[in-house]
């Protein structure tokens, strides 16, 4: 290929690039690249820049490096946890089963088109320490919100939980562990998965109530 041809190809490539780009554009580009077998930690700066339609050097106008972008993407994914909490509380207010409503809300976010919940599920197990810390931060927020809800719901039923913070943590870790294996399974399996997960969560709550009634540390 002649130098003139190279120059022409470079000019065409540059012409297709965007003059300006935002952090949100780069996050959207990274999200598009993720799939069933790809986590944020496997993405390269050049891949994201190409998907966003910018030169690699333009990436640094918004993020210091890929680690910073990955943490920002995890923070964005944290919004899916807030949606789960809001949906669960709305269903509980309509006199539906609080546990089943929360599990259904979780599965709905798992199947949402933006797949943001997938980011949290994958990076919590496959990402770097920085990514895992970011995921843990969002899980801690979710656990605290769940702890408050569990206390309120059980108090309304005249029940007391043994160590509600630990109950919230157990439920959160269980749901996320199941979700991590279910996110790539066919949606047709969701009804049975919801049934099983709802029952498992109720078992944890029932066990906590029993321990509170016993009032001792016996296993």
TAFENQUI-V228581 format. One record per run of one state. SS is the DSSP state (alpha for helix, beta for strand, coil for the rest). FROM is the first residue (numbers start at 1). LEN is the number of residues. Records with the same first field share a line. If there is no record, write none. Layout:
BEGIN
SS: FROM-LEN + FROM-LEN
END
This chain:
BEGIN
coil: 1-2 + 16-7 + 34-1 + 36-2 + 39-1 + 43-2 + 53-3 + 62-4 + 78-1 + 94-4 + 111-5 + 127-2 + 157-7 + 183-4 + 215-5
alpha: 3-13 + 23-11 + 40-3 + 45-8 + 56-6 + 66-12 + 79-15 + 98-13 + 116-11 + 129-28 + 164-19 + 187-28
beta: 35-1 + 38-1
END
